[in-house]
Amino acid sequence: MARRRLLSAAVLLTLGLVTACGSQDGASPPAPTPASPTVKETPVTRETPRLTQAELDEAFLRATADGDLPLLRQVLRQGADIGIHDQYDGTGLIRAAERGHWRVAGELMQAGVARDHVNNLGWTALHEAVFLGDGDADALATVRVLVAAGVDVDVRATRDGSTAREYAVSKGFRAIADLLREAEQPRPGNANDRLLRAAASGDADGVALALRDGASREVRDGHRRTALLLASAADHVDVAQVLIALGADPDALDDRHDTPWLVTGVTGSVAMGRVLRTSNPDLTIRNRYGGISVIPASERGHADYVRWVVGTGIKVNHVNDLGWTALLEAVILGDGSAPYQQIVTTLLDAGADPELADRDGVTALEHAEEKGQAEVARILRAR
């Protein structure tokens, strides 16, 4: 046992991924129940020396249990066996589903993991997500991902003959029970049309069921908007979770040159941004004004979003087609109030250049002084 613990530590250290993305200690106490599904950041990771197959497989099982998406991706790239089983004859999908790791569950589905494997406890991933989950937002998101991916909702546990829905009813998980009841029934109508309607209205269950019925993740409406773009524009985070988990494109452009990622700068939704970041969106794609997401966010006073997005590596000195940076837009189109003061400070702290002028040669400080934004001007002078 001691040698096994040492091996686990050695594997993770070799991979260079002992990060805040997930606990690496299986004995750690569980985190408090979140008010909404949790999303772990997905940092860029470097490739590392190859490990033995046994080390890769052990790291794979650890990643699925911990919900560590970067580690999972890295060991899969290096050849970890997605079909490896744990001591309970369970798959990585079962380990992830039990713990409510909806994003990891989706990644495994995309990679081709067995969806309906039964472990030696007599349960599938869906059974464990319900019976061993606590019915919170993460558990519901996990069940939605499993349903959308097409797991068999009618399988009965070999230990007591119950279906996942019957477990949900017995545990009082009404939202999960309702979704599973719907999944058991035939549904009329075109699946692609249903997907777009559900995404636009924020019906996450409807999205899961449409995908289950064969809807394309990338189907477009009359304005070339995907379901993910519709969800992002309306800040339907629970809808985006299902779509992103199963591979929807965060960079899909519509006829106005918006993408799901770009519109987070318009809405200012950090929660949506975190979900989309797990699929590594292209932070350099420009909107119809030549801007990247930090620019409209700065213009609109989304201080929390700006504070978050500057930590993603986005270029804070990007100049749009109007000749403005995020800092210039915060001053020129802002009103100098507290949110804009916070944005100016955040941008400067992140490396924004206060000397970058607009096309007329006017700097952010000069604009602030002209507009009577005394506090913003003071902040800029101090730099």
C-alpha positions as CSV (number, residue, x, y, z in Angstrom):
1,M,0.0,0.0,0.0
2,A,2.8,2.4,0.9
3,R,4.5,1.6,-2.4
4,R,1.2,2.3,-4.3
5,R,0.9,5.7,-2.6
6,L,4.5,6.5,-3.6
7,L,3.8,5.5,-7.1
8,S,0.7,7.7,-7.3
9,A,2.7,10.7,-6.1
10,A,5.5,9.9,-8.5
11,V,3.1,9.7,-11.5
12,L,1.5,13.1,-10.7
13,L,4.8,14.8,-10.1
14,T,6.2,13.4,-13.3
15,L,3.2,14.7,-15.2
16,G,3.7,18.1,-13.6
17,L,0.0,18.4,-13.0
18,V,-0.4,18.6,-9.2
19,T,-2.3,21.9,-9.4
20,A,-5.4,23.6,-8.1
21,C,-7.4,21.9,-10.8
22,G,-8.4,19.1,-8.5
23,S,-7.4,17.4,-5.2
24,Q,-4.7,14.8,-5.6
25,D,-5.5,13.2,-2.3
26,G,-8.2,10.6,-2.4
27,A,-8.7,10.9,1.4
28,S,-9.4,14.7,1.3
29,P,-12.7,15.7,2.7
30,P,-15.4,16.6,0.1
31,A,-15.9,20.2,-0.9
32,P,-19.0,22.0,0.3
33,T,-22.1,21.4,-1.9
34,P,-22.0,24.1,-4.5
35,A,-25.0,26.3,-5.4
36,S,-24.3,25.6,-9.1
37,P,-22.2,23.1,-11.0
38,T,-18.5,23.6,-10.4
39,V,-16.1,24.2,-13.3
40,K,-12.4,23.7,-12.9
41,E,-10.0,25.8,-14.9
42,T,-8.2,24.1,-17.7
43,P,-4.6,25.5,-17.8
44,V,-2.3,24.9,-20.7
45,T,0.0,22.0,-19.8
46,R,3.3,21.0,-21.2
47,E,4.1,17.5,-22.5
48,T,6.2,15.4,-20.2
49,P,8.4,12.3,-20.5
50,R,6.4,9.2,-21.3
51,L,5.4,7.0,-18.4
52,T,4.9,3.2,-18.3
53,Q,1.5,1.9,-19.2
54,A,0.8,1.0,-15.5
55,E,1.7,4.6,-14.4
56,L,-0.5,6.1,-17.2
57,D,-3.4,3.9,-16.3
58,E,-3.1,4.7,-12.6
59,A,-3.0,8.4,-13.4
60,F,-6.0,8.0,-15.6
61,L,-8.1,6.5,-12.8
62,R,-6.9,9.2,-10.4
63,A,-7.9,11.9,-12.9
64,T,-11.4,10.5,-13.3
65,A,-11.9,10.3,-9.5
66,D,-10.5,13.8,-8.9
67,G,-12.3,15.4,-11.8
68,D,-8.9,16.6,-13.1
69,L,-9.5,17.4,-16.7
70,P,-6.0,18.5,-17.7
71,L,-4.4,15.4,-16.2
72,L,-7.1,13.2,-18.0
73,R,-6.3,14.8,-21.3
74,Q,-2.6,14.5,-20.9
75,V,-2.6,10.8,-20.0
76,L,-5.0,10.0,-22.8
77,R,-2.7,11.7,-25.2
78,Q,0.1,9.6,-23.9
79,G,-1.8,6.3,-24.3
80,A,-3.7,5.6,-21.1
81,D,-6.2,2.7,-21.5
82,I,-9.6,4.3,-21.4
83,G,-11.0,0.8,-20.7
84,I,-9.0,0.2,-17.6
85,H,-11.1,-0.9,-14.5
86,D,-10.6,0.0,-10.8
87,Q,-10.8,-2.3,-7.9
88,Y,-14.6,-2.4,-8.1
89,D,-14.4,-3.4,-11.8
90,G,-15.6,0.1,-12.6
91,T,-14.6,2.3,-15.5
92,G,-13.3,5.9,-15.3
93,L,-16.8,7.0,-16.3
94,I,-18.3,5.4,-13.2
95,R,-15.7,7.0,-11.0
96,A,-16.4,10.4,-12.5
97,A,-20.2,10.1,-12.5
98,E,-20.3,9.0,-8.8
99,R,-18.5,12.2,-7.8
100,G,-20.5,14.6,-10.1
101,H,-17.6,15.3,-12.4
102,W,-19.8,16.2,-15.4
103,R,-17.1,17.7,-17.5
104,V,-14.8,14.7,-17.1
105,A,-17.7,12.4,-17.8
106,G,-18.3,14.2,-21.1
107,E,-14.7,14.0,-22.0
108,L,-14.7,10.3,-21.5
109,M,-17.8,9.9,-23.6
110,Q,-16.1,11.8,-26.4
111,A,-13.1,9.5,-26.1
112,G,-15.3,6.4,-26.5
113,V,-15.6,5.0,-23.0
114,A,-18.1,2.1,-22.4
115,R,-21.3,3.9,-21.5
116,D,-23.3,1.1,-19.8
117,H,-20.6,-1.0,-18.1
118,V,-21.8,-2.6,-14.9
119,N,-19.3,-2.8,-12.0
120,N,-19.1,-5.5,-9.4
121,L,-21.4,-3.6,-7.2
122,G,-24.1,-4.0,-9.9
123,W,-24.2,-0.4,-11.0
124,T,-23.6,1.6,-14.2
125,A,-22.3,5.1,-14.3
126,L,-25.9,6.4,-14.3
127,H,-26.8,4.3,-11.2
128,E,-23.8,5.7,-9.3
129,A,-24.4,9.3,-10.3
130,V,-27.9,9.0,-8.7
131,F,-27.5,6.5,-5.8
132,L,-24.1,7.8,-4.6
133,G,-24.6,11.4,-5.6
134,D,-26.3,14.0,-3.4
135,G,-28.7,15.3,-6.0
136,D,-27.0,18.7,-6.2
137,A,-26.3,20.8,-9.3
138,D,-23.2,18.8,-10.2
139,A,-25.1,15.5,-10.0
140,L,-27.9,16.9,-12.1
141,A,-25.4,18.1,-14.7
142,T,-23.7,14.7,-14.7
143,V,-27.0,12.9,-15.3
144,R,-27.9,15.3,-18.1
145,V,-24.5,14.6,-19.8
146,L,-25.0,10.8,-19.5
147,V,-28.6,11.0,-20.8
148,A,-27.5,13.2,-23.7
149,A,-24.7,10.8,-24.6
150,G,-27.2,8.0,-24.9
151,V,-26.7,5.8,-21.8
152,D,-29.3,3.1,-21.2
153,V,-31.8,4.5,-18.7
154,D,-33.7,1.2,-18.3
155,V,-30.8,-0.9,-17.0
156,R,-31.6,-2.3,-13.6
157,A,-29.0,-2.6,-10.9
158,T,-28.1,-6.2,-10.3
159,R,-28.0,-5.7,-6.5
160,D,-31.6,-4.7,-6.1
161,G,-33.2,-4.5,-9.5
162,S,-33.7,-0.7,-9.4
163,T,-33.4,1.7,-12.3
164,A,-31.6,5.0,-11.9
165,R,-35.0,6.8,-12.0
166,E,-36.3,4.6,-9.1
167,Y,-33.2,5.5,-7.1
168,A,-33.8,9.2,-7.8
169,V,-37.4,8.9,-6.7
170,S,-36.5,7.1,-3.5
171,K,-33.9,9.7,-2.6
172,G,-36.2,12.6,-3.3
173,F,-34.1,13.9,-6.3
174,R,-37.1,15.2,-8.2
175,A,-35.3,17.1,-11.0
176,I,-33.2,14.0,-11.8
177,A,-36.2,11.7,-11.6
178,D,-38.2,14.0,-13.9
179,L,-35.4,14.0,-16.5
180,L,-35.0,10.2,-16.4
181,R,-38.8,9.8,-16.8
182,E,-38.7,11.9,-19.9
183,A,-35.7,10.0,-21.2
184,E,-37.8,6.7,-21.0
185,Q,-40.5,8.2,-23.3
186,P,-40.5,8.7,-27.1
187,R,-40.4,12.4,-28.1
188,P,-42.0,13.8,-31.3
189,G,-40.5,16.5,-33.5
190,N,-37.3,17.2,-35.3
191,A,-34.4,16.7,-32.8
192,N,-32.3,19.6,-34.4
193,D,-35.2,22.0,-34.1
194,R,-35.9,20.9,-30.5
195,L,-32.2,21.4,-29.6
196,L,-32.1,25.0,-30.9
197,R,-35.4,25.9,-29.2
198,A,-34.3,24.3,-25.9
199,A,-30.9,26.0,-25.9
200,A,-32.4,29.5,-26.6
201,S,-35.0,29.1,-23.8
202,G,-32.6,27.6,-21.3
203,D,-34.2,24.2,-21.1
204,A,-31.2,22.1,-20.2
205,D,-33.2,18.9,-20.0
206,G,-34.6,19.6,-23.4
207,V,-31.1,20.0,-24.8
208,A,-30.0,16.7,-23.2
209,L,-33.0,14.9,-24.7
210,A,-32.6,16.4,-28.1
211,L,-29.0,15.3,-28.2
212,R,-30.0,11.9,-27.1
213,D,-32.4,11.7,-30.0
214,G,-29.6,12.5,-32.5
215,A,-29.5,16.3,-32.8
216,S,-26.3,17.7,-34.1
217,R,-24.2,19.7,-31.6
218,E,-23.4,22.1,-34.4
219,V,-26.8,22.6,-36.1
220,R,-27.4,26.3,-37.0
221,D,-30.4,28.5,-37.0
222,G,-31.2,31.1,-39.7
223,H,-28.5,33.4,-38.4
224,R,-25.9,30.5,-38.3
225,R,-26.1,30.5,-34.5
226,T,-25.3,27.1,-32.9
227,A,-27.1,25.9,-29.8
228,L,-24.0,26.8,-27.7
229,L,-24.0,30.3,-29.0
230,L,-27.7,30.7,-28.2
231,A,-27.1,29.4,-24.7
232,S,-24.1,31.7,-24.2
233,A,-25.8,34.8,-25.4
234,A,-28.7,34.2,-23.0
235,D,-26.3,33.1,-20.2
236,H,-27.9,29.6,-19.9
237,V,-24.9,28.0,-18.1
238,D,-26.6,24.7,-17.4
239,V,-27.4,24.3,-21.1
240,A,-23.8,25.1,-22.1
241,Q,-22.5,22.5,-19.7
242,V,-24.2,19.7,-21.5
243,L,-23.1,21.0,-24.9
244,I,-19.5,21.7,-24.0
245,A,-19.2,18.3,-22.2
246,L,-20.1,16.5,-25.4
247,G,-17.9,18.5,-27.7
248,A,-19.7,21.6,-28.9
249,D,-17.5,24.2,-30.5
250,P,-16.9,27.4,-28.5
251,D,-15.4,29.1,-31.6
252,A,-18.4,28.5,-34.0
253,L,-19.0,31.8,-35.8
254,D,-22.5,33.1,-36.7
255,D,-23.4,35.6,-39.4
256,R,-22.5,38.5,-37.2
257,H,-19.0,37.1,-36.4
258,D,-19.9,36.2,-32.9
259,T,-18.9,33.0,-31.1
260,P,-20.0,31.5,-27.9
261,W,-16.7,32.7,-26.3
262,L,-16.9,36.2,-27.7
263,V,-20.3,36.9,-26.4
264,T,-19.2,36.2,-22.8
265,G,-17.5,39.6,-23.1
266,V,-20.9,41.2,-23.9
267,T,-22.8,39.4,-21.2
268,G,-20.0,39.6,-18.6
269,S,-20.8,36.1,-17.5
270,V,-17.8,34.6,-15.6
271,A,-19.7,31.4,-15.0
272,M,-20.3,30.9,-18.7
273,G,-16.7,31.8,-19.4
274,R,-15.4,29.2,-17.0
275,V,-17.5,26.5,-18.7
276,L,-16.3,27.5,-22.2
277,R,-12.7,27.7,-21.1
278,T,-12.7,23.9,-20.4
279,S,-12.8,23.5,-24.2
280,N,-9.9,25.8,-24.9
281,P,-11.6,28.5,-27.0
282,D,-9.5,30.7,-29.3
283,L,-9.1,33.9,-27.4
284,T,-7.8,35.7,-30.5
285,I,-10.9,35.4,-32.6
286,R,-12.3,38.9,-33.3
287,N,-15.8,40.1,-33.4
288,R,-17.3,42.3,-36.2
289,Y,-15.6,45.3,-34.7
290,G,-12.2,43.6,-34.6
291,G,-12.3,43.2,-30.8
292,I,-11.7,40.3,-28.5
293,S,-13.8,39.5,-25.4
294,V,-12.0,41.8,-22.9
295,I,-12.9,44.9,-25.0
296,P,-16.7,44.7,-24.9
297,A,-16.5,43.6,-21.3
298,S,-14.5,46.8,-20.5
299,E,-16.8,49.0,-22.4
300,R,-19.9,47.6,-20.6
301,G,-18.5,47.8,-17.1
302,H,-18.2,44.1,-16.4
303,A,-15.6,44.4,-13.7
304,D,-15.8,40.9,-12.4
305,Y,-15.4,39.4,-15.9
306,V,-12.5,41.6,-16.8
307,R,-10.8,40.7,-13.5
308,W,-11.2,37.0,-14.4
309,V,-10.5,37.1,-18.1
310,V,-7.1,38.9,-17.8
311,G,-5.9,35.8,-16.0
312,T,-6.6,33.6,-19.1
313,G,-3.7,35.1,-21.1
314,I,-5.9,37.2,-23.3
315,K,-4.1,40.2,-24.9
316,V,-5.0,43.3,-22.9
317,N,-3.4,45.6,-25.4
318,H,-5.3,44.3,-28.4
319,V,-6.4,47.1,-30.7
320,N,-9.8,46.8,-32.5
321,D,-10.9,48.2,-35.8
322,L,-11.8,51.5,-34.2
323,G,-8.3,51.9,-33.0
324,W,-9.2,51.3,-29.3
325,T,-7.8,49.0,-26.7
326,A,-9.9,47.7,-23.7
327,L,-8.4,50.5,-21.6
328,L,-9.5,53.1,-24.1
329,E,-13.0,51.7,-24.4
330,A,-13.4,51.6,-20.6
331,V,-12.7,55.3,-20.5
332,I,-14.2,56.6,-23.8
333,L,-17.4,54.5,-23.5
334,G,-17.5,54.3,-19.7
335,D,-18.9,56.8,-17.2
336,G,-16.0,56.8,-14.7
337,S,-18.1,55.1,-12.0
338,A,-16.8,52.5,-9.6
339,P,-17.0,49.5,-12.0
340,Y,-15.0,51.4,-14.6
341,Q,-12.5,52.5,-12.0
342,Q,-12.0,48.8,-11.1
343,I,-11.7,47.8,-14.7
344,V,-9.0,50.5,-15.4
345,T,-7.1,49.3,-12.4
346,T,-7.4,45.6,-13.4
347,L,-6.3,46.3,-16.9
348,L,-3.3,48.3,-15.8
349,D,-2.3,45.6,-13.3
350,A,-2.5,43.1,-16.1
351,G,-0.1,45.1,-18.3
352,A,-2.4,47.4,-20.3
353,D,-0.3,50.2,-21.7
354,P,-1.7,53.6,-20.7
355,E,0.4,55.3,-23.4
356,L,-1.3,53.5,-26.3
357,A,-3.4,56.3,-27.9
358,D,-6.4,56.2,-30.2
359,R,-6.2,57.1,-33.9
360,D,-6.2,60.8,-33.1
361,G,-3.3,60.3,-30.7
362,V,-5.4,60.8,-27.6
363,T,-4.5,58.6,-24.6
364,A,-6.8,57.1,-22.0
365,L,-5.7,59.7,-19.5
366,E,-6.5,62.6,-21.8
367,H,-9.9,61.1,-22.6
368,A,-10.6,60.7,-18.8
369,E,-9.6,64.3,-18.1
370,E,-11.8,65.6,-21.0
371,K,-14.8,63.6,-19.8
372,G,-14.4,64.7,-16.2
373,Q,-13.6,61.2,-14.9
374,A,-11.5,62.5,-12.0
375,E,-10.9,59.2,-10.2
376,V,-10.1,57.3,-13.4
377,A,-7.7,60.1,-14.3
378,R,-6.0,59.8,-10.9
379,I,-5.6,56.1,-11.4
380,L,-4.0,56.6,-14.8
381,R,-1.7,59.3,-13.6
382,A,-0.4,57.0,-10.8
383,R,0.9,54.6,-13.5
